[in-house]
C-alpha cells in the first residue's frame, strides 16, 4: 500500500524526534563521563554563588527562613541541566546582592541521598524550579527558564508576601506616595534618597532597590511615570529615570550614560558615604578606629580614580624586595628560577622612573651573570639598598599608598599594589611585544602570567590566597593564546576575586569590592542584553591598555628624586625609621585573599620585624654582596695594596740602577 504524503511527514517527524532524543541521551552521558573530577558528581561547587542544598538540609533551610528561596532541582546527568548551568550561575551572580531578601539554591536529584526529597517535592523533569516564600507553609513551581523572566518572578514572589511574613531585610517594593517624595525637597537628612521613576510594567526600580539592600547610607524608592505630581514637580519627561535627594537638602536628576538597571545601581553604590553593610562581628574601621587608623585617616591622600600612581607601584616593589622576600634566607632551586624570571619581567616591562628601572636592570644583570645554584637574600638586599654606591640607583625605603590606601592599616595596601603591578605588566607586554626579546620568555603569550603565577605560589605571604590563585590558573590559564588575551584573563580573574570577597571581613567599607571598571570610568565597557549585564570585552581591552599605559601613571606623592642623593645607599637604620605598613595582622591575611603563597611561611608581621631587626643589627665593616668582608679585611687589603705598589716601585728602581752600573763596569772605551 502506498503511503500518503501526510503519513510520510508524520513518520519523518517521529523519526527526527526519536533521533533527537537519542542524540540528547548520548550528549548527556558523554558530558557526565567526560566532566572534570570536581564536577563529575554535580554541576555546582562551593565557589559558585549558589547555596548547594541536600535532602537533609533543604527543609530546615527554606522553612522558617527569614528570606524567600528559589531552588533549582536538577540532575547531573541531564544534558539540558549541564547546558543551563552557566545561565543559572549568571543569574545567581546577577542577584547576589538580593541575598538578604531572596536566595538561590540548587539540589542534585541524581545523588542517592536526595532521592527521597525529590520524590516528596514531585520532581518529574529536570530542571524544575520551586519558589519558597519567607516563613513558607507551601511552595509553588515555575516553568519559564529565561533568565530575565526568572528574575522578574523572584521580584513577584517578594511582592506576594503579606505584611506578616514579609522578609525581614527586604525594603518596600511598591510605588512611593507623591506626598512622601515631594516632602524630601529642600530637607536635610542623614543619608541619600534615590527615586527611580518607571512605567507600570517595568521592573527596573524594584531591581535597583534589591541591588542596594546590602548597602547603607542610601534609601531607594520607586515611583510610576503616571504619577503627574512627581514627574511635573521633578521635571521628569522620560522613563526610566533616576532622581537623587542629597543629605544637605539639594536634589537633582542622576546623569547616567544609559538608563538601565546596572548603570543606576553602579552609580548609586559609588556615591560618597554609601558603603556595604558589615556583619555584627566585623568592626567598621571608619567608626571604630584605633590610634594607627586615626593616623591613617589623618594622612589621607586625595587621588583620582582614573589614574595609576607611581607611589603605589614603587611602594609595592619596596615591600616585595625588602620585606616579603626577607623570609627566604637563601634562594635556590625553583625559588631562584621563579625570582629570576620575575625580575626579568619587571626589569623589561616596568614603566617606572629611571633610577628604579636602572636598579631593576642592575639586579637582573647581576642575577644572570652569577653561575650560582644558590644566592643568599642578604646579597640581594645589599644590591637593592645600593651598598655598592652605584650612581643613579634608587628605590624608596618606605611605603606610601595613594590609590591603594585603605581606611585601616590592615586593609588594601600591598595586595592592591601587587594587583596593579601585575595589570601594568600584562598591558605593557601587549603594547611592547618585543620587550622580552632575548630573555627566554619571548614569543610566549603566557610568559607574564606564568611568571606571576610562580611568584605568587612561591613568595606571596598568604597561603590561602596562593591556593585560590593556583586554582584559577589551573582552570583556564593554559587557554591564553595571545598577549591581548593575557590582559583580559587577569582582568576576569581579578573581578572573580572581587566577587568572591565582596562583603568579607577583608573588604574595606570605604572601597567596596565591585566589578571593575565601573560605568563612570568606562561607560562603553558595559551593556545589557535580555536584562542581564554583559561586558563588551573589546572595549574593556582598549580601556585596560590605556589605563595601565605609562602615560596614565601619575608621579604625584612619589619621592622627589632631585631632593635625594641617589648615589648613596640608604643610611644605616633608615629601614626601621620608615613607617612600614603592617600587613601581618589577622585581618590582613583575609585581605591577601586576592593573591597567595606556597608552603610554610612565617607570619608577615614577624617577617617585617625580622627585616627591621636585620637593618638595625650592627655589622662591622661592609657586607659586600653577601661575601662578608669586615673592616679589618678591607683595611688589610688597602695596606697590602699600598705595600705591593711601593715594593714594585723599589724593585723597579733597584734593577734600573744596577743595570746602569753593570753597563759602566763592563763597557770598553772606543778609540
Rosetta blueprint (number, residue, H / E / L):
1 X L
2 X L
3 X L
4 X L
5 X H
6 X H
7 X H
8 X H
9 X H
10 X H
11 X H
12 X H
13 X H
14 X H
15 X H
16 X H
17 X H
18 X H
19 X H
20 X H
21 X H
22 X H
23 X H
24 X H
25 X H
26 X H
27 X H
28 X H
29 X H
30 X H
31 X H
32 X H
33 X H
34 X H
35 X L
36 X L
37 X H
38 X H
39 X H
40 X L
41 X L
42 X L
43 X L
44 X L
45 X L
46 X L
47 X L
48 X L
49 X L
50 X L
51 X E
52 X E
53 X L
54 X L
55 X L
56 X L
57 X L
58 X H
59 X H
60 X H
61 X H
62 X H
63 X L
64 X L
65 X L
66 X L
67 X L
68 X E
69 X E
70 X E
71 X E
72 X E
73 X E
74 X E
75 X L
76 X L
77 X L
78 X L
79 X H
80 X H
81 X H
82 X H
83 X H
84 X H
85 X H
86 X H
87 X H
88 X H
89 X H
90 X H
91 X H
92 X H
93 X H
94 X H
95 X L
96 X H
97 X H
98 X H
99 X L
100 X L
101 X L
102 X E
103 X E
104 X E
105 X E
106 X E
107 X E
108 X E
109 X L
110 X L
111 X L
112 X H
113 X H
114 X H
115 X H
116 X H
117 X H
118 X H
119 X H
120 X H
121 X L
122 X L
123 X L
124 X L
125 X L
126 X L
127 X L
128 X E
129 X E
130 X E
131 X E
132 X E
133 X L
134 X L
135 X L
136 X L
137 X L
138 X L
139 X E
140 X E
141 X E
142 X E
143 X L
144 X L
145 X L
146 X L
147 X H
148 X H
149 X H
150 X H
151 X H
152 X H
153 X H
154 X H
155 X H
156 X H
157 X H
158 X H
159 X H
160 X L
161 X L
162 X L
163 X L
164 X L
165 X L
166 X L
167 X L
168 X L
169 X L
170 X L
171 X L
172 X L
173 X L
174 X L
175 X L
176 X L
177 X L
178 X H
179 X H
180 X H
181 X H
182 X H
183 X L
184 X L
185 X L
186 X L
187 X L
188 X L
189 X L
190 X L
191 X L
192 X E
193 X E
194 X E
195 X E
196 X E
197 X E
198 X E
199 X L
200 X L
201 X L
202 X L
203 X L
204 X H
205 X H
206 X H
207 X H
208 X H
209 X H
210 X H
211 X H
212 X L
213 X L
214 X L
215 X E
216 X E
217 X L
218 X E
219 X E
220 X E
221 X E
222 X E
223 X E
224 X E
225 X L
226 X L
227 X L
228 X H
229 X H
230 X H
231 X H
232 X H
233 X H
234 X L
235 X L
236 X L
237 X L
238 X L
239 X L
240 X L
241 X E
242 X E
243 X E
244 X E
245 X E
246 X L
247 X L
248 X L
249 X L
250 X L
251 X E
252 X E
253 X E
254 X L
255 X L
256 X L
257 X L
258 X L
259 X L
260 X L
261 X H
262 X H
263 X H
264 X H
265 X H
266 X H
267 X H
268 X H
269 X H
270 X L
271 X L
272 X L
273 X L
274 X L
275 X E
276 X E
277 X L
278 X L
279 X L
280 X L
281 X L
282 X L
283 X L
284 X L
285 X L
286 X L
287 X L
288 X L
289 X L
290 X L
291 X H
292 X H
293 X H
294 X H
295 X H
296 X H
297 X H
298 X H
299 X L
300 X L
301 X L
302 X L
303 X L
304 X L
305 X L
306 X L
307 X L
308 X E
309 X E
310 X H
311 X H
312 X H
313 X H
314 X H
315 X H
316 X H
317 X H
318 X H
319 X H
320 X H
321 X H
322 X H
323 X L
324 X H
325 X H
326 X H
327 X H
328 X L
329 X L
330 X E
331 X E
332 X E
333 X L
334 X H
335 X H
336 X H
337 X H
338 X H
339 X H
340 X H
341 X H
342 X H
343 X H
344 X H
345 X H
346 X H
347 X H
348 X H
349 X H
350 X L
351 X L
352 X L
353 X L
354 X H
355 X H
356 X H
357 X H
358 X H
359 X H
360 X H
361 X H
362 X H
363 X H
364 X H
365 X H
366 X H
367 X H
368 X H
369 X H
370 X L
371 X L
372 X L
373 X L
374 X E
375 X E
376 X E
377 X H
378 X H
379 X H
380 X H
381 X H
382 X H
383 X H
384 X H
385 X L
386 X L
387 X L
388 X L
389 X L
390 X L
391 X L
392 X L
393 X L
394 X L
395 X L
396 X L
397 X L
398 X L
399 X L
400 X L
401 X L
402 X L
403 X L
404 X L
405 X L
406 X L
407 X L
408 X L
409 X L
410 X L
411 X L
412 X L
413 X L
414 X H
415 X H
416 X H
417 X H
418 X H
419 X H
420 X H
421 X H
422 X H
423 X H
424 X H
425 X H
426 X H
427 X H
428 X H
429 X H
430 X H
431 X H
432 X L
433 X L
434 X L
435 X L
436 X L
437 X L
438 X L
439 X L
440 X L
441 X L
442 X L
443 X L
444 X L
445 X L
446 X L
447 X H
448 X H
449 X H
450 X H
451 X H
452 X H
453 X H
454 X H
455 X H
456 X H
457 X H
458 X H
459 X H
460 X L
461 X L
462 X L
463 X H
464 X H
465 X H
466 X H
467 X H
468 X H
469 X H
470 X H
471 X H
472 X H
473 X H
474 X H
475 X H
476 X H
477 X H
478 X H
479 X H
480 X L
481 X L
482 X L
483 X H
484 X H
485 X H
486 X H
487 X H
488 X H
489 X H
490 X H
491 X H
492 X H
493 X H
494 X H
495 X H
496 X H
497 X H
498 X H
499 X H
500 X H
501 X H
502 X L
503 X L
504 X L
505 X L
506 X L
507 X L
508 X E
509 X L
510 X L
511 X E
512 X L
513 X L
514 X L
515 X L
516 X L
517 X L
518 X L
519 X L
520 X L
521 X L
522 X L
523 X H
524 X H
525 X H
526 X E
527 X E
528 X E
529 X E
530 X L
531 X L
532 X E
533 X E
534 X E
535 X E
536 X L
537 X H
538 X H
539 X H
540 X H
541 X H
542 X H
543 X H
544 X H
545 X H
546 X H
547 X H
548 X L
549 X L
550 X H
551 X H
552 X H
553 X E
554 X E
555 X L
556 X L
557 X L
558 X L
559 X L
560 X L
561 X H
562 X H
563 X H
564 X L
565 X L
566 X L
567 X L
568 X L
569 X L
570 X L
571 X L
572 X L
573 X L
574 X H
575 X H
576 X H
577 X H
578 X L
579 X L
580 X L
581 X L
582 X L
583 X L
584 X L
585 X L
586 X H
587 X H
588 X H
589 X H
590 X H
591 X H
592 X H
593 X H
594 X H
595 X L
596 X L
597 X L
598 X L
599 X L
600 X L
601 X L
602 X L
603 X L
604 X H
605 X H
606 X H
607 X H
608 X H
609 X H
610 X H
611 X H
612 X H
613 X H
614 X H
615 X H
616 X H
617 X L
618 X L
619 X L
620 X L
621 X L
622 X L
623 X L
624 X H
625 X H
626 X H
627 X L
628 X L
629 X L
630 X L
631 X H
632 X H
633 X H
634 X H
635 X H
636 X H
637 X H
638 X H
639 X H
640 X H
641 X H
642 X H
643 X H
644 X H
645 X H
646 X H
647 X H
648 X H
649 X H
650 X H
651 X H
652 X H
653 X H
654 X H
655 X H
656 X H
657 X H
658 X H
659 X H
660 X H
661 X H
662 X H
663 X H
664 X H
665 X H
666 X H
667 X L
668 X L
669 X L
670 X L
671 X L
